[in-house]
Amino acid sequence: MTDTNDPQPASGNNLELLYSVPVELSVQLGSCMMPMKNVLELTPGTVVQLNKKADQPADLYVNDKLIAQGEIVVVDNTFGIKITKLA
């Protein structure tokens, strides 16, 4: 006898249930370490040097997990990323 309240095992057909789950995509151009004193002194126009060279790929994250790298592009006056490598 099967209890109808028991969860069904995941199968390929049930994967479609996940398609509408929202996830956060973010792109990181680079990062740096900076003393809090310097952070507090930031003003409009200040340039913060990051740890990546301009020709290095940007990192694409889904929910804080690296999934790909790519090139920054501009599409209709907004930024985008062209995927060049999957992690």
N, CA and C atoms as an extended XYZ file, in Angstrom:
261
Properties=species:S:1:pos:R:3:atomname:S:1:resname:S:1:resid:I:1 pbc="F F F"
N         0.844       -1.174        0.000 N   MET     1
C         0.000        0.000        0.000 CA  MET     1
C         0.890        1.237        0.000 C   MET     1
N         0.622        2.183       -0.879 N   THR     2
C         1.428        3.390       -1.014 CA  THR     2
C         0.730        4.563       -0.372 C   THR     2
N         1.460        5.299        0.463 N   ASP     3
C         0.921        6.505        1.101 CA  ASP     3
C         1.031        7.655        0.107 C   ASP     3
N        -0.071        8.306       -0.223 N   THR     4
C        -0.072        9.384       -1.221 CA  THR     4
C         0.596       10.641       -0.700 C   THR     4
N         0.896       10.725        0.606 N   ASN     5
C         1.583       11.891        1.157 CA  ASN     5
C         3.099       11.756        1.087 C   ASN     5
N         3.606       10.565        0.747 N   ASP     6
C         5.051       10.388        0.615 CA  ASP     6
C         5.536       11.119       -0.631 C   ASP     6
N         6.680       11.833       -0.524 N   PRO     7
C         7.221       12.497       -1.711 CA  PRO     7
C         7.653       11.475       -2.747 C   PRO     7
N         7.452       11.798       -3.989 N   GLN     8
C         7.834       10.917       -5.079 CA  GLN     8
C         9.329       11.093       -5.353 C   GLN     8
N        10.008       10.025       -5.744 N   PRO     9
C        11.429       10.155       -6.078 CA  PRO     9
C        11.606       11.062       -7.302 C   PRO     9
N        12.716       11.797       -7.316 N   ALA    10
C        12.994       12.694       -8.441 CA  ALA    10
C        13.255       11.865       -9.691 C   ALA    10
N        12.754       12.326      -10.793 N   SER    11
C        13.014       11.667      -12.073 CA  SER    11
C        13.195       12.742      -13.122 C   SER    11
N        13.617       12.344      -14.293 N   GLY    12
C        13.821       13.288      -15.392 CA  GLY    12
C        12.576       14.093      -15.708 C   GLY    12
N        11.409       13.490      -15.574 N   ASN    13
C        10.156       14.178      -15.876 CA  ASN    13
C         9.853       15.267      -14.856 C   ASN    13
N        10.278       15.089      -13.609 N   ASN    14
C        10.012       16.064      -12.562 CA  ASN    14
C        10.986       17.234      -12.582 C   ASN    14
N        12.027       17.167      -13.391 N   LEU    15
C        13.004       18.242      -13.469 CA  LEU    15
C        12.347       19.546      -13.910 C   LEU    15
N        11.296       19.467      -14.674 N   GLU    16
C        10.593       20.665      -15.136 CA  GLU    16
C        10.045       21.486      -13.977 C   GLU    16
N         9.841       20.877      -12.821 N   LEU    17
C         9.372       21.607      -11.647 CA  LEU    17
C        10.389       22.665      -11.217 C   LEU    17
N        11.660       22.442      -11.503 N   LEU    18
C        12.711       23.370      -11.096 CA  LEU    18
C        12.891       24.541      -12.066 C   LEU    18
N        12.356       24.446      -13.262 N   TYR    19
C        12.589       25.453      -14.292 CA  TYR    19
C        12.123       26.848      -13.886 C   TYR    19
N        11.128       26.974      -13.043 N   SER    20
C        10.605       28.286      -12.684 CA  SER    20
C        11.134       28.794      -11.339 C   SER    20
N        12.055       28.049      -10.719 N   VAL    21
C        12.622       28.492       -9.445 CA  VAL    21
C        13.588       29.645       -9.717 C   VAL    21
N        13.356       30.810       -9.091 N   PRO    22
C        14.249       31.950       -9.351 CA  PRO    22
C        15.605       31.756       -8.662 C   PRO    22
N        16.668       32.125       -9.370 N   VAL    23
C        18.023       32.101       -8.830 CA  VAL    23
C        18.664       33.456       -9.116 C   VAL    23
N        19.660       33.818       -8.317 N   GLU    24
C        20.330       35.098       -8.506 CA  GLU    24
C        21.586       34.908       -9.345 C   GLU    24
N        21.637       35.598      -10.480 N   LEU    25
C        22.830       35.619      -11.320 CA  LEU    25
C        23.584       36.893      -11.020 C   LEU    25
N        24.890       36.791      -10.837 N   SER    26
C        25.707       37.976      -10.629 CA  SER    26
C        27.025       37.808      -11.372 C   SER    26
N        27.621       38.936      -11.742 N   VAL    27
C        28.889       38.945      -12.459 CA  VAL    27
C        29.898       39.702      -11.615 C   VAL    27
N        31.066       39.115      -11.452 N   GLN    28
C        32.124       39.773      -10.690 CA  GLN    28
C        33.281       40.105      -11.629 C   GLN    28
N        33.597       41.395      -11.714 N   LEU    29
C        34.706       41.840      -12.548 CA  LEU    29
C        36.047       41.599      -11.871 C   LEU    29
N        36.049       41.623      -10.568 N   GLY    30
C        37.261       41.438       -9.783 CA  GLY    30
C        36.981       41.835       -8.354 C   GLY    30
N        38.007       41.822       -7.526 N   SER    31
C        37.843       42.208       -6.134 CA  SER    31
C        39.166       42.746       -5.624 C   SER    31
N        39.163       43.238       -4.398 N   CYS    32
C        40.396       43.704       -3.770 CA  CYS    32
C        40.198       43.729       -2.258 C   CYS    32
N        41.286       43.746       -1.540 N   MET    33
C        41.273       43.929       -0.099 CA  MET    33
C        41.658       45.376        0.167 C   MET    33
N        40.961       45.981        1.118 N   MET    34
C        41.220       47.384        1.413 CA  MET    34
C        40.962       47.622        2.895 C   MET    34
N        41.835       48.358        3.553 N   PRO    35
C        41.575       48.682        4.956 CA  PRO    35
C        40.302       49.514        5.099 C   PRO    35
N        39.589       49.298        6.189 N   MET    36
C        38.343       50.024        6.417 CA  MET    36
C        38.546       51.534        6.364 C   MET    36
N        39.687       52.019        6.813 N   LYS    37
C        39.989       53.458        6.749 CA  LYS    37
C        39.856       53.970        5.315 C   LYS    37
N        40.412       53.212        4.355 N   ASN    38
C        40.336       53.608        2.939 CA  ASN    38
C        38.903       53.513        2.409 C   ASN    38
N        38.156       52.508        2.864 N   VAL    39
C        36.753       52.371        2.439 CA  VAL    39
C        35.967       53.600        2.882 C   VAL    39
N        36.190       54.034        4.107 N   LEU    40
C        35.473       55.195        4.633 CA  LEU    40
C        35.858       56.494        3.929 C   LEU    40
N        37.007       56.504        3.273 N   GLU    41
C        37.472       57.698        2.556 CA  GLU    41
C        37.035       57.708        1.088 C   GLU    41
N        36.316       56.682        0.618 N   LEU    42
C        35.866       56.649       -0.775 CA  LEU    42
C        34.900       57.796       -1.049 C   LEU    42
N        35.052       58.414       -2.201 N   THR    43
C        34.176       59.506       -2.617 CA  THR    43
C        33.836       59.306       -4.089 C   THR    43
N        32.799       59.982       -4.588 N   PRO    44
C        32.509       59.889       -6.021 CA  PRO    44
C        33.748       60.297       -6.827 C   PRO    44
N        34.071       59.502       -7.811 N   GLY    45
C        35.242       59.763       -8.644 CA  GLY    45
C        36.460       58.952       -8.245 C   GLY    45
N        36.432       58.347       -7.059 N   THR    46
C        37.550       57.502       -6.625 CA  THR    46
C        37.601       56.258       -7.503 C   THR    46
N        38.801       55.897       -7.937 N   VAL    47
C        38.995       54.674       -8.721 CA  VAL    47
C        39.537       53.600       -7.789 C   VAL    47
N        38.878       52.450       -7.757 N   VAL    48
C        39.308       51.309       -6.944 CA  VAL    48
C        39.906       50.277       -7.886 C   VAL    48
N        41.169       49.956       -7.688 N   GLN    49
C        41.844       48.985       -8.539 CA  GLN    49
C        41.483       47.576       -8.090 C   GLN    49
N        41.048       46.747       -9.045 N   LEU    50
C        40.666       45.365       -8.759 CA  LEU    50
C        41.823       44.433       -9.058 C   LEU    50
N        41.675       43.169       -8.668 N   ASN    51
C        42.756       42.192       -8.793 CA  ASN    51
C        42.824       41.507      -10.153 C   ASN    51
N        42.008       41.922      -11.107 N   LYS    52
C        42.027       41.290      -12.428 CA  LYS    52
C        42.477       42.288      -13.479 C   LYS    52
N        43.160       41.769      -14.470 N   LYS    53
C        43.569       42.580      -15.615 CA  LYS    53
C        42.353       42.782      -16.524 C   LYS    53
N        42.387       43.831      -17.322 N   ALA    54
C        41.263       44.168      -18.191 CA  ALA    54
C        40.976       43.074      -19.220 C   ALA    54
N        41.999       42.288      -19.595 N   ASP    55
C        41.780       41.251      -20.614 CA  ASP    55
C        41.389       39.906      -20.022 C   ASP    55
N        41.262       39.818      -18.692 N   GLN    56
C        40.843       38.569      -18.056 CA  GLN    56
C        39.313       38.470      -18.030 C   GLN    56
N        38.775       37.245      -18.082 N   PRO    57
C        37.311       37.093      -18.092 CA  PRO    57
C        36.668       37.463      -16.759 C   PRO    57
N        35.420       37.891      -16.829 N   ALA    58
C        34.609       38.140      -15.642 CA  ALA    58
C        33.997       36.811      -15.199 C   ALA    58
N        33.680       36.705      -13.917 N   ASP    59
C        33.117       35.475      -13.368 CA  ASP    59
C        31.595       35.595      -13.253 C   ASP    59
N        30.879       34.553      -13.670 N   LEU    60
C        29.417       34.495      -13.577 CA  LEU    60
C        29.041       33.524      -12.469 C   LEU    60
N        28.259       34.011      -11.511 N   TYR    61
C        27.837       33.211      -10.369 CA  TYR    61
C        26.325       33.007      -10.392 C   TYR    61
N        25.879       31.835       -9.954 N   VAL    62
C        24.469       31.570       -9.697 CA  VAL    62
C        24.373       31.230       -8.220 C   VAL    62
N        23.636       32.059       -7.487 N   ASN    63
C        23.524       31.891       -6.034 CA  ASN    63
C        24.900       31.719       -5.384 C   ASN    63
N        25.823       32.589       -5.726 N   ASP    64
C        27.181       32.623       -5.154 CA  ASP    64
C        28.050       31.421       -5.525 C   ASP    64
N        27.657       30.655       -6.529 N   LYS    65
C        28.484       29.542       -7.003 CA  LYS    65
C        28.955       29.856       -8.424 C   LYS    65
N        30.278       29.810       -8.611 N   LEU    66
C        30.856       30.089       -9.924 CA  LEU    66
C        30.401       29.034      -10.927 C   LEU    66
N        29.778       29.485      -12.030 N   ILE    67
C        29.333       28.523      -13.042 CA  ILE    67
C        29.957       28.767      -14.410 C   ILE    67
N        30.476       29.983      -14.650 N   ALA    68
C        31.016       30.284      -15.970 CA  ALA    68
C        31.895       31.527      -15.907 C   ALA    68
N        32.608       31.756      -17.013 N   GLN    69
C        33.377       32.978      -17.196 CA  GLN    69
C        33.049       33.529      -18.562 C   GLN    69
N        33.264       34.823      -18.729 N   GLY    70
C        32.952       35.407      -20.013 CA  GLY    70
C        33.472       36.824      -20.164 C   GLY    70
N        33.134       37.399      -21.317 N   GLU    71
C        33.542       38.756      -21.670 CA  GLU    71
C        32.377       39.705      -21.427 C   GLU    71
N        32.678       40.870      -20.874 N   ILE    72
C        31.648       41.889      -20.666 CA  ILE    72
C        31.320       42.526      -22.012 C   ILE    72
N        30.031       42.643      -22.298 N   VAL    73
C        29.555       43.261      -23.532 CA  VAL    73
C        28.497       44.303      -23.173 C   VAL    73
N        28.209       45.189      -24.125 N   VAL    74
C        27.136       46.163      -23.954 CA  VAL    74
C        26.049       45.823      -24.965 C   VAL    74
N        24.820       45.646      -24.467 N   VAL    75
C        23.674       45.304      -25.304 CA  VAL    75
C        22.578       46.320      -25.026 C   VAL    75
N        22.186       47.071      -26.043 N   ASP    76
C        21.138       48.091      -25.889 CA  ASP    76
C        21.411       48.990      -24.691 C   ASP    76
N        22.649       49.456      -24.579 N   ASN    77
C        23.059       50.400      -23.543 CA  ASN    77
C        23.030       49.806      -22.121 C   ASN    77
N        23.024       48.481      -22.009 N   THR    78
C        23.135       47.818      -20.709 CA  THR    78
C        24.258       46.784      -20.777 C   THR    78
N        24.820       46.448      -19.630 N   PHE    79
C        25.889       45.453      -19.605 CA  PHE    79
C        25.338       44.044      -19.751 C   PHE    79
N        26.139       43.176      -20.340 N   GLY    80
C        25.828       41.758      -20.439 CA  GLY    80
C        27.130       40.976      -20.350 C   GLY    80
N        27.036       39.675      -20.407 N   ILE    81
C        28.223       38.830      -20.394 CA  ILE    81
C        28.088       37.785      -21.488 C   ILE    81
N        29.143       37.651      -22.290 N   LYS    82
C        29.204       36.625      -23.325 CA  LYS    82
C        29.974       35.449      -22.748 C   LYS    82
N        29.317       34.318      -22.566 N   ILE    83
C        29.922       33.143      -21.935 CA  ILE    83
C        31.028       32.606      -22.833 C   ILE    83
N        32.223       32.433      -22.262 N   THR    84
C        33.342       31.877      -23.002 CA  THR    84
C        33.808       30.543      -22.444 C   THR    84
N        33.461       30.277      -21.167 N   LYS    85
C        33.918       29.029      -20.528 CA  LYS    85
C        32.950       28.661      -19.420 C   LYS    85
N        32.537       27.405      -19.387 N   LEU    86
C        31.720       26.907      -18.283 CA  LEU    86
C        32.635       26.330      -17.212 C   LEU    86
N        32.302       26.592      -15.961 N   ALA    87
C        33.147       26.106      -14.852 CA  ALA    87
C        32.897       24.644      -14.590 C   ALA    87
